[in-house]
């Protein structure tokens, strides 16, 4: 054992160095034993079961199938394929497919498949397509949002056969088809099919009129409130869109119980129809209502004249219409007052015996009703000089203007008064 301080050799087991007296520390001899080599574990061989092989094969098949399906759907939704589908439908006159391809948006109440089929049946009755080819010169425009596809067709119209080329336009819709594929819409189908869409077609009728257009009764949904509120006499209905057929059947219930049927012309050049009402349209029941309204009003006004009432006291007997007759009626009334003041007799006991309508006309601009009547009446004349009296009767023609308002006929104007002349 050697001292760690001075290096002197000391006997084994000594606690202190014989030379320097330093404390000795026991040391242990470590034998170098050879390291045992770790044997590398043998690599495990990967084995694939039949089930795993089947799953791998299935995954590959699915990927390939998805790719094939993607390519197939992509080709089926392409502009060229859509054009081919359209031309097939035109060639076979498949109106159902053509209606689906048209993809009409908005209010379709008046552009139904049935209406569409009737229009095409008429437009294509003489057209027969023998053959067509879709050209390859397809052009994309507007950053791919628009596309034009050329088509050559050989067709017979009546007896003439011809070949012509035209272009079909398509636009890309914002929504995708089947999540991933572009969705296209045919824009100029009407070029070959020959139909037009008339928008915002207006129908103007008297207030409170029930309108049935193309078999559909129009409710307030189709009422143009802004236009209707401007008029005291008329309502305006607006049809959002419809096919440009030559005529559409219309039925109108006006003035309470007047039923009128009309063939309404439809045109892209004139999109307004104003109902016309003739004397032949007015039935006897409505004439009786007019006569009753006129008789009551005439009795009231005549007795007001006899009592020398002012027009302001009488004006409430006349209704307001689209035409303001107040100043004209006032003038007629006040002139009659002046006339009666010049008479050499006074009038009393005025009584209407009968009223007969000789003419009825309806102004198509404001639906003011003008009624020419023959009125038979009696009265008593009393001389202002000697007080003698005379019973008189006469017949006069008078013209009244009426409006139909709040379910009744109401006078708006009286153009003249019955004659009150008698020889005393």
Secondary structure, 3 states (H helix, E strand, C coil): CECCCCCCECCCCCCECCCCCCECCCCCCCCCCCCCCCCCCCCCCCCCCHHHHHHHHHHHHHHHHHHHHHHHHHHHCCHHHHHHHHHHHHHHCCHHHHHHHHCCCCCCCCCCHHHHHHHHHHHCCCEEEEEEEECCCCEEECCCCEEEEEEEEEEEECCEEEEEEEEEEEEECCCCECCCECCEEECCCHHHHCCCEEEEEEEEEECCCEEEECCEECCHHHECHHHHHHCCCEEEEEEEEEECCCEEEEEEEECCCEEEEEEEECCCCCCEEECCCCHHHCCHHHHHHHHHHHHHHHHHHHHHHHCCCCHHHHHHHCCCCCCCCHHHHHHHHHHHHHHHHCCCEEEEEEEEEEEEEEEEEECCCCCCEEEEEEEEEEEEEEECCCCCEEEEEEEEEEEEEEEEECCEEEEEEECCCCCCCCCC
